[in-house]
Amino acid sequence: MLSINIPDLTKREAEILSAVVETYIETGNPVSSGYLKKNCRLNISSATIRSAMSSLEVKGYLTHLHTSGGRIPTDIGYRFYVNIIPESHSLDNQISEKIEQELLIISNNVDELLDATAFMLAKVSHMFGIILVSGYQKSILTDIELVVLEGNRVMLVLAMDTGLVESIVLNLNLTIQPKLIQKITYILKERLVGCSLKEIQSTINSRLNDTEMYSHELVQVLIKGSSKYFHIDRNKSIYTSSVNVLLNQPEFQNISNFQRILPALDKTYLNKHFKINFTDHSSATLIGKENEDELLNDCAIITTQFDSGLIKGRIGVVGPKRIPYMSVQAILEKFAEIIHSAL
């Protein structure tokens, strides 16, 4: 993440900056000193507010679109605000209960649960919802099948305890008798079911080397390609909502602005961006240029981690920098709790 130098502020400057950020988040309009004096209960004169806002602009916390217009926060203005806002913010209980009830209905299938969670997250937050799973390799194999297809192809079907089902087509230059397929399938079930995908990748050779089908070409294909075949597809480790939710945000109602960020909302692109920028010890929020990605310069990403014991990952939203940070963080924390309870 890009390191941003944040100059020191006086107590009064911090108070006024917070008022500007909160007002701009709420209204979407540049904020004037007169508006702050009238609406934000600041017990100081308009002249003092104007002076503080000018100082905040010089220090890089505020900027303006027009010479005579009000101020808007810069990236470091938002960053200062995010760093000082309270960590806890409660979510409406009725909303929480409704979310939980809808998602727990499908908790027996992790794939469907996370897909629905991304959809619900977008619906509640009005932002683009993302769930990135980093611990799927701990999934336990509950069943395995080999299905013969036309053209010397075989489909490998893996079923996991998370409810996820993975199908992989193997293109082979050999014809295999149905009886042999059944025999190999039986051996695979006997030796691999009950193991995690990670265990299978590292121990499949030793688990199968004393079986009578060990030297069969199909078995050898599975052994040599274990990291490829006993693995969750990269795109299945990330779940996203519809991008159209962002069209409700004023910043993206201009179709050119909306189209500009679309490539950054692609699953493969986001998967890479999250893995580079979010770790166990990194900030949970990236604002504007902190993303170090021109496509996301006008966006903020807010996230939180989850770990159900079965799977772990990160849940987040992408929206404009003018995002209600406190309420969105509360929404994310609630969704993380629900995922933990459901799994």
DRENDO-1510 file (C-alpha; in Angstrom, 1 decimal, always signed):
<recs>
REC; n; res; u; v; w
REC; 1; MET; +0.0; +0.0; +0.0 .
REC; 2; LEU; +1.2; +3.5; -0.8 .
REC; 3; SER; +2.6; +5.3; +2.3 .
REC; 4; ILE; +1.0; +8.7; +2.7 .
REC; 5; ASN; +2.5; +11.4; +4.9 .
REC; 6; ILE; -0.2; +12.8; +7.2 .
REC; 7; PRO; +0.7; +16.2; +8.6 .
REC; 8; ASP; -0.2; +17.0; +12.3 .
REC; 9; LEU; -3.4; +18.8; +13.0 .
REC; 10; THR; -4.5; +20.9; +15.9 .
REC; 11; LYS; -7.6; +19.8; +17.8 .
REC; 12; ARG; -9.7; +22.4; +16.1 .
REC; 13; GLU; -8.5; +21.5; +12.6 .
REC; 14; ALA; -9.2; +17.8; +13.4 .
REC; 15; GLU; -12.7; +18.7; +14.5 .
REC; 16; ILE; -13.4; +20.8; +11.4 .
REC; 17; LEU; -11.9; +18.2; +9.0 .
REC; 18; SER; -14.2; +15.5; +10.5 .
REC; 19; ALA; -17.2; +17.8; +10.1 .
REC; 20; VAL; -16.3; +18.4; +6.4 .
REC; 21; VAL; -15.7; +14.7; +5.7 .
REC; 22; GLU; -19.0; +13.7; +7.4 .
REC; 23; THR; -21.0; +16.4; +5.6 .
REC; 24; TYR; -19.5; +15.6; +2.2 .
REC; 25; ILE; -20.2; +11.9; +2.7 .
REC; 26; GLU; -23.8; +12.7; +3.6 .
REC; 27; THR; -24.6; +15.4; +0.9 .
REC; 28; GLY; -22.1; +14.8; -1.9 .
REC; 29; ASN; -21.7; +18.6; -2.2 .
REC; 30; PRO; -18.6; +20.7; -1.5 .
REC; 31; VAL; -18.8; +22.0; +2.0 .
REC; 32; SER; -18.6; +25.8; +2.9 .
REC; 33; SER; -17.7; +27.4; +6.2 .
REC; 34; GLY; -21.2; +28.9; +6.3 .
REC; 35; TYR; -22.8; +25.4; +6.0 .
REC; 36; LEU; -20.6; +24.1; +8.8 .
REC; 37; LYS; -21.4; +27.1; +11.1 .
REC; 38; LYS; -25.1; +26.6; +10.5 .
REC; 39; ASN; -25.5; +22.9; +10.6 .
REC; 40; CYS; -22.6; +21.3; +12.5 .
REC; 41; ARG; -22.9; +23.0; +15.9 .
REC; 42; LEU; -19.3; +24.2; +15.9 .
REC; 43; ASN; -19.0; +26.7; +18.7 .
REC; 44; ILE; -16.6; +29.0; +16.8 .
REC; 45; SER; -17.0; +31.9; +14.4 .
REC; 46; SER; -17.3; +31.6; +10.6 .
REC; 47; ALA; -14.0; +33.4; +10.3 .
REC; 48; THR; -12.3; +30.8; +12.5 .
REC; 49; ILE; -13.8; +28.0; +10.4 .
REC; 50; ARG; -12.7; +29.6; +7.2 .
REC; 51; SER; -9.2; +30.1; +8.5 .
REC; 52; ALA; -9.0; +26.4; +9.7 .
REC; 53; MET; -10.3; +25.2; +6.3 .
REC; 54; SER; -7.7; +27.2; +4.5 .
REC; 55; SER; -5.0; +25.7; +6.7 .
REC; 56; LEU; -6.4; +22.2; +6.1 .
REC; 57; GLU; -6.2; +22.9; +2.3 .
REC; 58; VAL; -2.6; +24.1; +2.6 .
REC; 59; LYS; -1.7; +20.9; +4.5 .
REC; 60; GLY; -3.4; +18.7; +1.9 .
REC; 61; TYR; -6.4; +17.5; +3.7 .
REC; 62; LEU; -9.0; +19.5; +1.7 .
REC; 63; THR; -9.2; +20.7; -1.9 .
REC; 64; HIS; -11.8; +22.6; -4.0 .
REC; 65; LEU; -13.3; +22.2; -7.4 .
REC; 66; HIS; -13.9; +25.9; -8.0 .
REC; 67; THR; -12.2; +29.0; -6.5 .
REC; 68; SER; -15.3; +30.3; -4.9 .
REC; 69; GLY; -16.8; +26.9; -4.0 .
REC; 70; GLY; -16.7; +24.8; -0.9 .
REC; 71; ARG; -14.1; +22.2; +0.1 .
REC; 72; ILE; -14.0; +18.4; -0.4 .
REC; 73; PRO; -11.7; +15.9; +1.3 .
REC; 74; THR; -8.5; +14.6; -0.3 .
REC; 75; ASP; -7.3; +11.1; +0.1 .
REC; 76; ILE; -5.3; +12.0; +3.2 .
REC; 77; GLY; -8.4; +13.9; +4.5 .
REC; 78; TYR; -10.4; +10.7; +4.3 .
REC; 79; ARG; -7.4; +8.7; +5.7 .
REC; 80; PHE; -7.2; +10.9; +8.8 .
REC; 81; TYR; -10.9; +10.6; +9.3 .
REC; 82; VAL; -10.9; +6.8; +9.0 .
REC; 83; ASN; -8.0; +6.6; +11.4 .
REC; 84; ILE; -9.8; +8.5; +14.1 .
REC; 85; ILE; -13.4; +7.3; +13.8 .
REC; 86; PRO; -14.6; +4.9; +16.5 .
REC; 87; GLU; -14.0; +1.2; +15.7 .
REC; 88; SER; -17.5; +0.1; +16.8 .
REC; 89; HIS; -20.7; +1.2; +15.2 .
REC; 90; SER; -23.9; -0.8; +15.6 .
REC; 91; LEU; -26.0; -2.1; +12.8 .
REC; 92; ASP; -29.8; -1.9; +13.0 .
REC; 93; ASN; -31.1; -5.0; +14.7 .
REC; 94; GLN; -33.9; -5.6; +12.3 .
REC; 95; ILE; -31.6; -5.4; +9.3 .
REC; 96; SER; -29.2; -7.8; +11.1 .
REC; 97; GLU; -31.9; -10.4; +11.9 .
REC; 98; LYS; -33.3; -10.3; +8.3 .
REC; 99; ILE; -29.8; -10.8; +6.8 .
REC; 100; GLU; -29.0; -13.6; +9.1 .
REC; 101; GLN; -32.3; -15.4; +8.5 .
REC; 102; GLU; -32.0; -15.2; +4.7 .
REC; 103; LEU; -28.4; -16.4; +4.7 .
REC; 104; LEU; -28.7; -19.2; +7.3 .
REC; 105; ILE; -31.3; -20.9; +5.1 .
REC; 106; ILE; -28.6; -21.8; +2.6 .
REC; 107; SER; -25.7; -22.4; +5.0 .
REC; 108; ASN; -25.4; -26.1; +4.0 .
REC; 109; ASN; -23.7; -25.0; +0.8 .
REC; 110; VAL; -20.7; -22.7; +1.2 .
REC; 111; ASP; -20.6; -21.9; -2.5 .
REC; 112; GLU; -24.2; -20.7; -2.6 .
REC; 113; LEU; -23.9; -19.0; +0.8 .
REC; 114; LEU; -21.0; -16.8; -0.2 .
REC; 115; ASP; -22.6; -16.0; -3.6 .
REC; 116; ALA; -25.7; -14.9; -1.8 .
REC; 117; THR; -23.7; -13.0; +0.8 .
REC; 118; ALA; -22.0; -10.9; -1.8 .
REC; 119; PHE; -25.4; -10.1; -3.3 .
REC; 120; MET; -26.9; -9.2; +0.1 .
REC; 121; LEU; -23.8; -7.2; +1.0 .
REC; 122; ALA; -24.3; -5.0; -2.0 .
REC; 123; LYS; -28.0; -4.7; -1.3 .
REC; 124; VAL; -27.5; -3.5; +2.3 .
REC; 125; SER; -24.4; -1.3; +1.7 .
REC; 126; HIS; -25.3; +0.0; -1.8 .
REC; 127; MET; -21.7; -0.7; -2.8 .
REC; 128; PHE; -20.0; -3.4; -4.9 .
REC; 129; GLY; -19.7; -6.5; -2.7 .
REC; 130; ILE; -16.7; -8.9; -2.6 .
REC; 131; ILE; -15.8; -12.0; -0.7 .
REC; 132; LEU; -12.3; -13.5; -1.2 .
REC; 133; VAL; -11.7; -17.0; +0.2 .
REC; 134; SER; -8.1; -17.7; +1.0 .
REC; 135; GLY; -8.5; -21.0; +3.0 .
REC; 136; TYR; -10.5; -23.3; +0.6 .
REC; 137; GLN; -7.6; -25.7; +0.4 .
REC; 138; LYS; -8.6; -26.9; +3.9 .
REC; 139; SER; -11.8; -28.2; +2.4 .
REC; 140; ILE; -12.2; -31.9; +3.0 .
REC; 141; LEU; -12.9; -34.2; +0.1 .
REC; 142; THR; -16.2; -36.0; +0.7 .
REC; 143; ASP; -16.6; -37.8; -2.6 .
REC; 144; ILE; -14.9; -38.3; -5.9 .
REC; 145; GLU; -16.1; -39.6; -9.3 .
REC; 146; LEU; -14.6; -40.3; -12.7 .
REC; 147; VAL; -17.1; -39.9; -15.6 .
REC; 148; VAL; -16.2; -41.1; -19.1 .
REC; 149; LEU; -17.0; -38.5; -21.8 .
REC; 150; GLU; -16.9; -38.7; -25.6 .
REC; 151; GLY; -13.5; -38.3; -27.4 .
REC; 152; ASN; -11.3; -40.1; -24.8 .
REC; 153; ARG; -12.1; -37.5; -22.2 .
REC; 154; VAL; -12.7; -38.1; -18.5 .
REC; 155; MET; -14.4; -35.8; -16.1 .
REC; 156; LEU; -13.0; -35.6; -12.5 .
REC; 157; VAL; -15.7; -34.5; -10.1 .
REC; 158; LEU; -14.8; -33.5; -6.5 .
REC; 159; ALA; -17.3; -32.9; -3.7 .
REC; 160; MET; -16.1; -31.0; -0.6 .
REC; 161; ASP; -17.5; -30.8; +2.9 .
REC; 162; THR; -18.1; -27.1; +2.2 .
REC; 163; GLY; -20.8; -28.0; -0.3 .
REC; 164; LEU; -18.6; -26.9; -3.2 .
REC; 165; VAL; -18.4; -29.2; -6.2 .
REC; 166; GLU; -15.5; -28.9; -8.7 .
REC; 167; SER; -15.6; -30.6; -12.2 .
REC; 168; ILE; -12.5; -30.9; -14.3 .
REC; 169; VAL; -12.3; -32.4; -17.8 .
REC; 170; LEU; -9.1; -34.5; -18.5 .
REC; 171; ASN; -8.2; -34.8; -22.2 .
REC; 172; LEU; -6.5; -38.2; -22.5 .
REC; 173; ASN; -4.9; -40.0; -25.5 .
REC; 174; LEU; -6.2; -43.4; -24.4 .
REC; 175; THR; -9.4; -45.4; -24.2 .
REC; 176; ILE; -10.3; -46.7; -20.8 .
REC; 177; GLN; -12.7; -49.5; -20.2 .
REC; 178; PRO; -15.7; -48.7; -17.9 .
REC; 179; LYS; -14.7; -51.5; -15.5 .
REC; 180; LEU; -11.3; -49.9; -15.1 .
REC; 181; ILE; -12.8; -46.5; -14.5 .
REC; 182; GLN; -15.0; -48.0; -11.8 .
REC; 183; LYS; -12.0; -49.7; -10.2 .
REC; 184; ILE; -9.9; -46.6; -10.2 .
REC; 185; THR; -12.8; -44.6; -8.8 .
REC; 186; TYR; -13.2; -47.1; -6.0 .
REC; 187; ILE; -9.5; -46.8; -5.1 .
REC; 188; LEU; -9.6; -43.0; -5.2 .
REC; 189; LYS; -12.6; -43.0; -2.9 .
REC; 190; GLU; -10.9; -45.4; -0.5 .
REC; 191; ARG; -7.6; -43.6; -0.3 .
REC; 192; LEU; -8.5; -39.9; -0.8 .
REC; 193; VAL; -11.9; -39.2; +0.7 .
REC; 194; GLY; -11.6; -37.6; +4.2 .
REC; 195; CYS; -8.4; -35.7; +3.2 .
REC; 196; SER; -8.1; -32.0; +2.6 .
REC; 197; LEU; -7.1; -30.8; -0.9 .
REC; 198; LYS; -3.8; -29.6; +0.5 .
REC; 199; GLU; -3.1; -33.1; +1.9 .
REC; 200; ILE; -4.0; -34.8; -1.3 .
REC; 201; GLN; -1.6; -32.6; -3.3 .
REC; 202; SER; +1.3; -33.5; -1.1 .
REC; 203; THR; +0.5; -37.2; -0.3 .
REC; 204; ILE; -1.4; -38.6; -3.3 .
REC; 205; ASN; +1.6; -40.5; -4.5 .
REC; 206; SER; +2.3; -42.3; -1.2 .
REC; 207; ARG; -1.5; -42.9; -0.7 .
REC; 208; LEU; -1.8; -44.7; -4.1 .
REC; 209; ASN; +1.7; -46.3; -4.6 .
REC; 210; ASP; +0.7; -49.7; -3.2 .
REC; 211; THR; -2.5; -50.1; -5.2 .
REC; 212; GLU; -2.7; -52.4; -8.2 .
REC; 213; MET; -3.8; -49.4; -10.4 .
REC; 214; TYR; -0.9; -47.2; -9.4 .
REC; 215; SER; +0.9; -47.6; -12.8 .
REC; 216; HIS; -2.2; -47.0; -14.9 .
REC; 217; GLU; -1.8; -43.9; -17.1 .
REC; 218; LEU; -4.9; -42.2; -15.7 .
REC; 219; VAL; -3.7; -42.6; -12.1 .
REC; 220; GLN; -0.3; -41.2; -13.1 .
REC; 221; VAL; -2.0; -38.2; -14.7 .
REC; 222; LEU; -3.8; -37.5; -11.5 .
REC; 223; ILE; -0.6; -37.9; -9.4 .
REC; 224; LYS; +1.6; -35.8; -11.6 .
REC; 225; GLY; -1.1; -33.1; -11.9 .
REC; 226; SER; -2.3; -33.2; -8.3 .
REC; 227; SER; -1.7; -29.5; -7.7 .
REC; 228; LYS; -3.7; -28.7; -10.8 .
REC; 229; TYR; -6.6; -31.1; -10.4 .
REC; 230; PHE; -7.1; -31.2; -6.6 .
REC; 231; HIS; -7.4; -27.4; -6.4 .
REC; 232; ILE; -10.2; -24.9; -6.4 .
REC; 233; ASP; -10.4; -22.8; -9.5 .
REC; 234; ARG; -9.1; -19.3; -8.8 .
REC; 235; ASN; -12.3; -17.6; -10.0 .
REC; 236; LYS; -14.3; -19.8; -7.6 .
REC; 237; SER; -12.3; -18.4; -4.6 .
REC; 238; ILE; -13.8; -14.9; -5.2 .
REC; 239; TYR; -17.5; -14.0; -5.1 .
REC; 240; THR; -18.9; -10.6; -6.3 .
REC; 241; SER; -22.2; -8.8; -6.6 .
REC; 242; SER; -23.5; -7.1; -9.7 .
REC; 243; VAL; -21.5; -4.0; -10.6 .
REC; 244; ASN; -24.8; -2.1; -11.5 .
REC; 245; VAL; -25.3; -1.3; -7.8 .
REC; 246; LEU; -22.6; +1.4; -8.2 .
REC; 247; LEU; -24.7; +3.2; -10.8 .
REC; 248; ASN; -26.8; +4.5; -7.8 .
REC; 249; GLN; -23.7; +6.4; -6.6 .
REC; 250; PRO; -23.6; +10.0; -7.9 .
REC; 251; GLU; -19.8; +9.6; -8.7 .
REC; 252; PHE; -20.6; +6.8; -11.2 .
REC; 253; GLN; -23.8; +8.0; -12.8 .
REC; 254; ASN; -21.6; +9.5; -15.5 .
REC; 255; ILE; -21.2; +6.5; -17.7 .
REC; 256; SER; -17.6; +7.3; -18.6 .
REC; 257; ASN; -16.7; +7.3; -14.9 .
REC; 258; PHE; -18.5; +4.0; -14.5 .
REC; 259; GLN; -16.9; +2.3; -17.5 .
REC; 260; ARG; -13.4; +3.5; -16.3 .
REC; 261; ILE; -13.6; +1.4; -13.2 .
REC; 262; LEU; -15.2; -1.7; -14.7 .
REC; 263; PRO; -11.9; -3.5; -15.6 .
REC; 264; ALA; -10.9; -3.2; -11.9 .
REC; 265; LEU; -14.1; -5.1; -10.8 .
REC; 266; ASP; -13.3; -8.2; -12.9 .
REC; 267; LYS; -12.9; -11.2; -10.6 .
REC; 268; THR; -9.4; -12.1; -11.8 .
REC; 269; TYR; -8.2; -8.5; -11.4 .
REC; 270; LEU; -9.7; -8.1; -7.9 .
REC; 271; ASN; -8.3; -11.4; -6.8 .
REC; 272; LYS; -4.8; -10.2; -7.7 .
REC; 273; HIS; -5.4; -6.7; -6.2 .
REC; 274; PHE; -6.6; -8.1; -2.9 .
REC; 275; LYS; -3.8; -10.6; -2.6 .
REC; 276; ILE; -1.2; -7.9; -3.2 .
REC; 277; ASN; -2.7; -5.2; -0.9 .
REC; 278; PHE; -4.5; -7.0; +1.9 .
REC; 279; THR; -2.7; -9.3; +4.4 .
REC; 280; ASP; -3.2; -10.3; +8.0 .
REC; 281; HIS; -1.3; -7.2; +9.1 .
REC; 282; SER; -2.3; -4.7; +6.5 .
REC; 283; SER; -4.8; -1.9; +6.7 .
REC; 284; ALA; -8.4; -3.0; +6.2 .
REC; 285; THR; -9.2; +0.1; +4.1 .
REC; 286; LEU; -7.6; +1.5; +1.0 .
REC; 287; ILE; -8.6; +5.0; -0.1 .
REC; 288; GLY; -8.0; +6.5; -3.6 .
REC; 289; LYS; -4.3; +6.5; -4.5 .
REC; 290; GLU; -3.5; +4.1; -1.6 .
REC; 291; ASN; -4.7; +1.4; -4.1 .
REC; 292; GLU; -1.7; +2.2; -6.2 .
REC; 293; ASP; -3.9; +1.5; -9.2 .
REC; 294; GLU; -5.1; +4.2; -11.6 .
REC; 295; LEU; -8.3; +2.4; -12.2 .
REC; 296; LEU; -9.2; +2.6; -8.5 .
REC; 297; ASN; -7.9; +6.2; -7.8 .
REC; 298; ASP; -11.5; +7.4; -7.3 .
REC; 299; CYS; -12.6; +4.4; -5.2 .
REC; 300; ALA; -12.3; +3.3; -1.6 .
REC; 301; ILE; -12.2; -0.4; -0.6 .
REC; 302; ILE; -13.3; -1.3; +3.0 .
REC; 303; THR; -12.8; -4.9; +4.2 .
REC; 304; THR; -12.7; -7.1; +7.2 .
REC; 305; GLN; -11.4; -10.7; +7.7 .
REC; 306; PHE; -13.4; -13.8; +8.6 .
REC; 307; ASP; -12.4; -17.2; +9.7 .
REC; 308; SER; -15.0; -19.9; +10.4 .
REC; 309; GLY; -12.4; -22.6; +11.0 .
REC; 310; LEU; -13.5; -24.4; +7.9 .
REC; 311; ILE; -12.7; -21.5; +5.5 .
REC; 312; LYS; -11.2; -18.1; +5.9 .
REC; 313; GLY; -10.9; -15.0; +3.8 .
REC; 314; ARG; -11.8; -11.3; +3.5 .
REC; 315; ILE; -15.1; -9.6; +2.9 .
REC; 316; GLY; -15.3; -6.1; +1.5 .
REC; 317; VAL; -17.0; -3.5; -0.6 .
REC; 318; VAL; -15.8; -1.1; -3.4 .
REC; 319; GLY; -17.4; +2.3; -3.6 .
REC; 320; PRO; -16.6; +5.9; -4.1 .
REC; 321; LYS; -14.2; +7.6; -1.7 .
REC; 322; ARG; -17.3; +9.4; -0.4 .
REC; 323; ILE; -18.4; +6.3; +1.4 .
REC; 324; PRO; -20.0; +6.1; +4.8 .
REC; 325; TYR; -17.0; +4.4; +6.5 .
REC; 326; MET; -18.5; +3.8; +9.9 .
REC; 327; SER; -21.8; +2.2; +8.8 .
REC; 328; VAL; -20.2; +0.2; +6.1 .
REC; 329; GLN; -17.6; -1.2; +8.5 .
REC; 330; ALA; -20.4; -2.2; +10.8 .
REC; 331; ILE; -22.2; -4.0; +7.9 .
REC; 332; LEU; -19.0; -5.9; +7.1 .
REC; 333; GLU; -18.5; -6.9; +10.7 .
REC; 334; LYS; -22.0; -8.2; +10.8 .
REC; 335; PHE; -21.7; -10.2; +7.6 .
REC; 336; ALA; -18.4; -11.7; +8.9 .
REC; 337; GLU; -20.2; -12.8; +12.0 .
REC; 338; ILE; -23.0; -14.4; +9.9 .
REC; 339; ILE; -20.5; -16.3; +7.8 .
REC; 340; HIS; -18.8; -17.6; +11.0 .
REC; 341; SER; -22.2; -18.7; +12.5 .
REC; 342; ALA; -23.4; -20.3; +9.3 .
REC; 343; LEU; -20.2; -22.4; +8.8 .
</recs>
